[in-house]
Amino acid sequence: MNGSDIYLTFSELESLDSVGSKAEKHELFIDIHYLVRGSECIGWKAHSDEDVAYETRPEQDISLYENTGAEQLLELEPGMYAVFFSTDVHRPGLRGKRGIMGEPIKKAVVKINSNLFKSEEKGDGDAASRFAPIRAENVPRNQSKTP
């Protein structure tokens, strides 16, 4: 991959109950969680000003949260993935729909530096701004008629 801007980690863990587990948020890196084995739920909610981290480690790009209020549970089975941005608080490693505490989970997490999506030309825009927008009038239409 691309060294420190894009990298892959593999984790093997046992599923947890949501009580006592920690939620996390990253400012710099986008996370793509891909489930290889097991059944996993990941708690998710949009970050708000009411969410207060009890621990922040900028050098590791992580803020930890104990109580984030209402979360939506994302249910992952092998072959499924979830993407988390800097606006997302997520609680990985929760027991899946089988509800088995301690179920073995194997997952891959791709970490992508969000600065890769910023336009160098404009300084603060995103990479998509470098491309012409797709509008209906820009899309070629099939001029031939079928018999």
C-alpha positions, 0 to 999 in steps of 0.5 A: 500500500502507500506506506504511512498514508494507506495501510492495512492491519489484521486483528483477531479478537473476541466479541464484547458486550457493549457495556464497558466497551469503548467507542473511538473516533479518528480525526485524520484516518478513514477506517474501512473495517472488513470482516473476515471471520465471525459475526460482529456488530459495530456501534455507530453514531455521528459525532456531536458536541455533546460527545466528550472524549475521556482520552485523546491520543493525537499521535495515534489519531484516536479519541476514546469515548465511554458514553456516546448515547444512542448508537445504531448497530451495524451487523457485519458477516464475513465479506461485509465492510463498514467505512468510518470517517472523522465525523463518525464515532464507532464501537467495534468488536461487539457481539453479533446477531448470534449473541455469543460473547467471546466469539472469535472475530478476524478482521482487516482494517484499511486506514486511509489518510483523509488528506489524500482526498484534499486538492493540492491545487486548491489547498482545501478542496477535495479530490473530486473538485479536480474533475468535471462534475457529472451532469445529465448534459455531460453524459453521452446518450446512445443516438442509435435506435434499436429495431 
